[in-house]
Amino acid sequence: MDIDARMHGISNALKELKNYTDVEGFVTDLEYHVGQLSYFYDELTPKQTGDPSTTFYRPKHIPKVHQIAYFNLTRGFPKELYGGHWCYVFKYFKSKFVVIPTTSVKADSLPPDPEFQLDIAVNNFKNGMLTRLQLSDMRTVDIQRLYCGKGFYDVITDREYIVQNVNKMLLDK
């Protein structure tokens, strides 16, 4: 496997993309991802067990279920939310979170689409109290995607109300 040749091919392919305007952002996310892999395999694993399968990244503080936290979702495919995003912590599994990315609710925002969006209130949150859950972008993410520096915010909207609406959106045809 010639990594240099493959990376050169990727570089050329990115330069040839005609309608993709954020190549710089994609490369930045790729650098971030490689940096996280380097940290996990080259720094963290040798300090813990020496075995990646039994090594865990453990930040000093993690969000609780039913809080908003900032995660780096990195790049995906068109129409997926990407990059740094506030996300609702739906579930926690030892080293992973099930999150629902959120988007801003502005004065001129359309009402939420009941098929896959839900507005929730968050205590002391940026630019107001409302944020919009984007259920269509719900996913499981590794704890290494968590960015603790932005803090965590308590959700005011009742958790049962959110769970009922999420279940309804997921299970309705």
N, C-alpha and C positions, 0 to 999 in steps of 0.2 A: 504494500500500500504506500504510494508516494503522496504523502500529505501535502507537500509543497505544490505539486502539480494539481492536485484536487482543489486546494485553496485558490490557486491561480485561476482555475476553471470557474470556480464560484465567483471570484472577483470579476472576471470577464462577463459572466452571465448577469451579474448585478448591474454592470455598466451598460449592458444592452437592453435592460428592462425599459421599455418606452414610457409606460404610464405609472410606474411605481415611483412616487416622488420622495419617499423617505428612506433611501438607501443608507444615509448617515445614521438614522435611528436604528435601523436593522443591524448595522455593524456595531453600534454602541451596545445594543442588547446582546449580541454575540460575544463581544469582549467581556461584558458583565458575566454572562453564563460561564465562559471559560475560566474567568477569575474565581467564580464560586466552586467550580469543579476542582480547580487547583487548590483552593483553600481546604476543601473537604478531603481530597486524596493525599495532598502533600503536607498539610499542616495538622489537620484535625485527627485523621486516622492514626498516624504514628503516635500522637499524644495519648490517644485513648487505647484501643485494643490492638491496633496494627492490622485489623481486618475490617474492610469497609462494610461488610454485612452486619457487623456488631457495633459499628461506630454511629453515634447520633450527634447531630448538631443541636445544642440546647442553649438558646438565648436566656439571659438572666430573667427577662420578663416576656411573657407571652399573653396574647389576648385571651379573654374568656369567650365561651360560646355566648352569643347575643351581644357582641361588641363589634365595632367597626375598627379595622386595622388596615394598614397600608402594605400592599404586596406588590412585588415586581412580577407581573404576569408574562413578561418578555413578549416577543413577537409570535404571532400565530398566522393564521390564514386571513384573507380578507373577510370583513364583517365580524371578526372576533375582537373583543376589547383586548388591548395589549399595553405593555409598559407598566409604569407605576399606577396603581389604582387602589382607591379605598374599597374594601370588600367587607361584606357582612360575614362574620364567622358563624357558620351554620352548625358545624360539627368539628370536633378535634379528635384525632387518632394518633397519639404518641409522637409521631414525627410528621404528620400531615394534617392539613385542614381541608374541610369542604367549605368553600367560600362562594359567595354570590357577589360578583363585582357590582359596584354602584356607579351611578352617574349623577351629575348635578341636576337639581330641579331649580330652574330659574323662573322669574315672573312670567316670561313668555313661552315657557315649556308647554308642550301639548299635554293633555292628561295621560296618565299611564295606560299602556295597552294592557287590558285585563288578561290577555293570553300569556304574557310573559314578563310583565313589569308590576312592581308594587312600591308605592311611596311609603317610606318609614321616617319617623322622627328620631333624631339623634341629639343627645344632650351636648351643648356647647360645641357643636360641629361647625366647620368652616362655612362661611357665607350663609348662615341660617341653619335651621334645624332639619330640613328635609333633604333626603337623598333617595334615589330611585334604585331599587334592586333590579338587576338585569338577569332574570332567571335563565334566559337563553344562553348566558355565558357562565353559568354555574360550573364549577370544576373542583377537582381535588388538586391541591398544591403542596409542595414540600415546604417544611418549616423554614428552609433556607431562603425562601422567597419573601419572608417577613422582613419588613423594614421597621425596626423598633423605634427609630429616631423620631417618627412622626406621632408617636403616642397611640393610645387606644381610646375609643369613645363609647360611652354607654348608650345603648338603644333604648329609647323611651317607649316606642310601640311595643305592645304586649307580644311576647315570644309566641304564645299559643296562636294568636291572630296571624303572625307571620308563617308559622308552621302549617296552619290550616290552609292558608292561601297558596303556599308553595306546593303542598300536597295536591290541592285542587288543580293548580296549573300543570303539575307533572302528570297527574292521572286522568284529567279530562281529555277527551278525544277531539 
